[in-house]
Structures are given as structure tokens and as C-alpha cells.
Amino acid sequence: MRLIDYLDKGASLGEAEPCMEMQGSVFSYGDVQRLSYRIANALRASGTRPGDKVAILSHNDPVAFSCVFGISRAGAVWCPINPRSEAAENRLILDAFDCTVLIFQRAFASLVEKIAPDLPKLRVLVCLDSKAAVVEPGGRTGAIADATATARANVTTAADPGGVAGEISFQRWLEDTSDAPVAVEPVDDLAMIAGTGGTTGKPKGVMLSGHNLEAMSAITLMSYPFRGRPVYLALAPLTHAAGVLCMPILTLGGCIQIMPSADLAAFLELIERRRVTHTFLPPTLIYMLLQHPALPRTDVSSLQCFWYGAAPIAAARLEEALLKIGPVMAQLFGQTEAPMMISTMSPAEHFATDGTIARERLTSAGRPTPLMQVRVMDDAGRLLPTGSRGEIVVRGPLVMSGYYKNAEATAEASRFGWHHTGDIGYLDADNFLFIVDRAKDMIITGGFNVYSVEVEQALLQHPAVQDSAVVGLPDEKWGERVTAVVQLHAGRAAQPDDIIAFVKERIGSVKSPKHVEIWADLPRSKVGKVLKNEIKAALLRGLEEAQQREP
């Protein structure tokens, strides 16, 4: 299936049914279909050919997400751009992925203005104002309202302080296009190119095919509960997991409730008012949700599936979620190169056969999914037996086509005929997958391997600790020193020495932190992952400054 096929499948179940909604604006399936035709025709009129790369730089927004389907309908390739990345990284991605069209929100005009002169491949800049460009609710087709259009020329100039030289407004771009059905055959099965984020160096372009995303959707539908027309609440960025999870929702004719920002009070209100059935949050936001004063009085009985993933979750917090939110928590484990569904744990699998919480499973990433092979491998390429720790490797239809124009990185990731995830873990006797660390995050201290995730799990059992990150810092005696940075719950207090003693009681002195720092907040990625590289860099700068102050 192509990306557009998910929308068209949902539309076949009722064009008048709501497809997307944000802040009171409702887009029916017919609205989004017709808008996608216009976008596809505008792309073709702008010179976009099948196989060309089209980027979208936007916060969560239904019109921006509708552009994804217009891109697919034109036979082009979607390149999501992370709004929180630095200008230099986005410039590198747009250039490396050969993007010829950039559709962006006004909020990012200054960023686009900064990088566009260095991107000669970009032929078309389309400014998409989320509040101005909306499809009017009620099924009135083609009603794209642009409140700023009357004050703007067709193309802005450098003298326009609100725009980017050479841009065209979204309304003007669509003005002379038709919403008559159009179908353009793609040159191949490439659906999207997603950046790896650059956490391990220069970002790589992950080529995901329609076949990859079809497998992801099929696994989703067979692994989790779906009753009736689903209502999916998208708070997490649509450029990441939240967006990909929309595809199986659309095939069932479901509605996507889109949130423009991470407002947990509004999140809870929408669950109750819109009778949300499915949603996704990373662990960091789940921790905050569990402490939110509105949670106990919110009716969450409509929820069928509350997905969590993107980072390890503390077992104690997961058990708390099962009690406070209900028996609807559902884990997914994947990565950009094999999206979302390498292994899963359905809501039912969080419980033993007698109905009690299966605590021994809560630190796992679930079981390998039906369409995927998951094994553990040593450095020499040998597959290891049950219970042995090594790198998690996978095979199956989820695995990417490769890295865009990077044969060397593709070969490295697919050594010995398996895709290498970079995660260290093991499979237990019941075939549950346990991830103990990222390979790059393992700490070697005094000759012992210490897995940062294990230390973080112990830290998160402390009643005052909301979140944590563990890294290794240089140490003359130990080689590396286990170092922790923690964020405390609001209104809670704790001393570093007490936290160290707490952890030592649970996992021993070798694995416990030698140093703990308490920060007001931890740096996080757009999808809620704690950025250990930034934390480690800050700690190393602190060490260097301290050494320079020494006499």
C-alpha cells in the first residue's frame, strides 16, 4: 500500500465521516481526499515528478498532515523534517535527501530563510499557515481559507519581513489547481525518507517503503485491540511515531484528534470529551500524566489501547499507570529503520493468567511480532541461545530498504544478513525481549559492564525521582565512573548521597552511581527521549572547567 491508500481506504467507509480534527476544525474524509488531489496537482504544476523528494516542516497540524497524502498521490516521497532540530542539521538533511520542495509553517520562516540560500536543489518553497489554511468544517470542499492572503503578493520578496525570499503562499499555490481525482504511479515503492536524528553523528536517511509501512500497519491491527471506529489522540509529533500510527487508524475509518502542543490538561479533557480509544505517549510524558491533578477525575473508560514506547519505561511507573489509567497500557518497540513493531506487549500481556499484574514482564519490550524474526548476536555474528546477552538483530518486512545514498552505512547495519539495532538485550524462556542498554551507552567501570538502563530503573524506584539519565565519565581509577543526573517530582526533595545509597541497596556498589546531580529538567528530543549525549557533554564541560580552576 502507498500512503494515500490508507486515506482512500478510510474514505471508502464513509466520505462524510470525520478524518481529522484540531481545535474545533473538523476535516471529513472527503475534505482530506479533495485537498490531497489539489496538493498533488499543485506539486505536478510546480514541476514535481514521481520519485522527487518533498519535505514538510511543521508542528502538528491537519493541513500539514494532509500534505503527506498529496505528496503520495503525486508519486513523490515524503521527507519529514524535525521542527526542533538546529538549522544546520535541517539544512544537511534537506540537501542530503535531495529535497526539491519544502512546505513549511510561518513559525519556521526564519529557519528556512537561514538555510534556503545553501540549498540549490530546493525549487519550491510553500508557506503553510496552520491557522490560516484550513478546510472549513461541514464538508464544504475546496474551502482553503488564508487570512493573510489578501495582504500578500503571490510570491514574497526579501523586503517582506514576515516571509522568505521566493516563497509562495499555500493558498496561491493551490489557487488554480483542481480537486479532480488524480493518480500518478510512483517510480518505486519508496514512501518516505526519515532522518535518524544525528544522535550518533551525521544524520542518515532511512528509506521506508510502502511494504515496510504496510507490514507495520498489519502488525498493529493484529497485535492490539480495535473495536468500532477508532478515535486516535495524537499529542506526540506526527513526524514520528504518532504519525505512522495514524495509518492503521485510517484504514478503519477512524478519526485523528490532533493536538498542536503537549498540554496534558487538554490531553485528558479530549480523552473524556471525544471518547478517545487509542493514543501514544513516550514514558517521560506518561510520568508527568500520572502526577497530573486532573487524572483521577477524568473518565478514561473509552481507552482501548494506550501505547508507550520510544524509550525504556520504569517498571514502577508502568505498574502505577496500569492502576491509575487502567488495563489498556500497550508497549511497542521499534526504531526508525524498522518502525514501531519489532516486538509488542498487548494490554492483556501485562497481566498473568490469574489477573494480577505480571511484574516480571514490565521491564521487557514484549514478544517479537508475528512477521518479524528477532535474535541476539555476538560481535562475531554468532546467534546466541536464550538468556544470553548480545546485540538485538532482526529480519522481516519491517526492515528498511537501506540508508539513502549511503551504501557503507547500509552494509554496516546489515552485517551477517540481519539488521543490527544497536541495542543490547536478551530473550527469556517465554520469548519476552529484554533491552538492557544501547550498545553505545554501556559503561565499563573497573572491568565490569554496567548497563545504564538497569541503573536508571533502580533510580526511578526512588519516590522522589521523576526521570533520570546515567552516563559514564572518565575516571583515572575505574576507567569510567557511573554518573547519574536526575529530575525530581515537583514538590519532592532528595539528597544525592541518599539517592546513591538507595540505588546501592538494590543493585550493589559496582553498578550504583559514584556521583549524582539533580537538575530541574532533563534535555529531551522531540519525541520525549532523554538526550544522554547532551547530558554527557554538559557534564564533561563541567569537569574540564573544574580542572581549569584547580591551582
Secondary structure as GFF3:
##gff-version 3
##sequence-region A 1 551
A	DSSP	alpha_helix	3	11	.	.	.	ID=ss1
A	DSSP	beta_strand	18	22	.	.	.	ID=ss2
A	DSSP	beta_strand	25	28	.	.	.	ID=ss3
A	DSSP	alpha_helix	29	45	.	.	.	ID=ss4
A	DSSP	beta_strand	53	57	.	.	.	ID=ss5
A	DSSP	alpha_helix	62	73	.	.	.	ID=ss6
A	DSSP	beta_strand	77	81	.	.	.	ID=ss7
A	DSSP	alpha_helix	87	96	.	.	.	ID=ss8
A	DSSP	beta_strand	99	105	.	.	.	ID=ss9
A	DSSP	three_ten_helix	106	108	.	.	.	ID=ss10
A	DSSP	alpha_helix	109	115	.	.	.	ID=ss11
A	DSSP	three_ten_helix	116	118	.	.	.	ID=ss12
A	DSSP	beta_strand	124	128	.	.	.	ID=ss13
A	DSSP	beta_strand	134	135	.	.	.	ID=ss14
A	DSSP	beta_strand	144	145	.	.	.	ID=ss15
A	DSSP	three_ten_helix	149	151	.	.	.	ID=ss16
A	DSSP	beta_strand	167	169	.	.	.	ID=ss17
A	DSSP	alpha_helix	170	175	.	.	.	ID=ss18
A	DSSP	beta_strand	190	195	.	.	.	ID=ss19
A	DSSP	beta_strand	205	209	.	.	.	ID=ss20
A	DSSP	alpha_helix	210	223	.	.	.	ID=ss21
A	DSSP	beta_strand	231	234	.	.	.	ID=ss22
A	DSSP	alpha_helix	241	244	.	.	.	ID=ss23
A	DSSP	alpha_helix	246	251	.	.	.	ID=ss24
A	DSSP	beta_strand	255	258	.	.	.	ID=ss25
A	DSSP	alpha_helix	264	273	.	.	.	ID=ss26
A	DSSP	beta_strand	278	281	.	.	.	ID=ss27
A	DSSP	alpha_helix	283	290	.	.	.	ID=ss28
A	DSSP	three_ten_helix	295	297	.	.	.	ID=ss29
A	DSSP	beta_strand	305	308	.	.	.	ID=ss30
A	DSSP	alpha_helix	315	324	.	.	.	ID=ss31
A	DSSP	beta_strand	329	335	.	.	.	ID=ss32
A	DSSP	beta_strand	338	345	.	.	.	ID=ss33
A	DSSP	three_ten_helix	348	350	.	.	.	ID=ss34
A	DSSP	three_ten_helix	359	361	.	.	.	ID=ss35
A	DSSP	beta_strand	367	368	.	.	.	ID=ss36
A	DSSP	beta_strand	373	377	.	.	.	ID=ss37
A	DSSP	beta_strand	390	395	.	.	.	ID=ss38
A	DSSP	beta_strand	402	403	.	.	.	ID=ss39
A	DSSP	alpha_helix	407	413	.	.	.	ID=ss40
A	DSSP	three_ten_helix	415	417	.	.	.	ID=ss41
A	DSSP	beta_strand	419	427	.	.	.	ID=ss42
A	DSSP	beta_strand	433	438	.	.	.	ID=ss43
A	DSSP	three_ten_helix	439	441	.	.	.	ID=ss44
A	DSSP	beta_strand	443	445	.	.	.	ID=ss45
A	DSSP	beta_strand	448	450	.	.	.	ID=ss46
A	DSSP	alpha_helix	452	459	.	.	.	ID=ss47
A	DSSP	beta_strand	465	475	.	.	.	ID=ss48
A	DSSP	beta_strand	479	488	.	.	.	ID=ss49
A	DSSP	alpha_helix	496	507	.	.	.	ID=ss50
A	DSSP	beta_strand	515	518	.	.	.	ID=ss51
A	DSSP	alpha_helix	532	549	.	.	.	ID=ss52
###
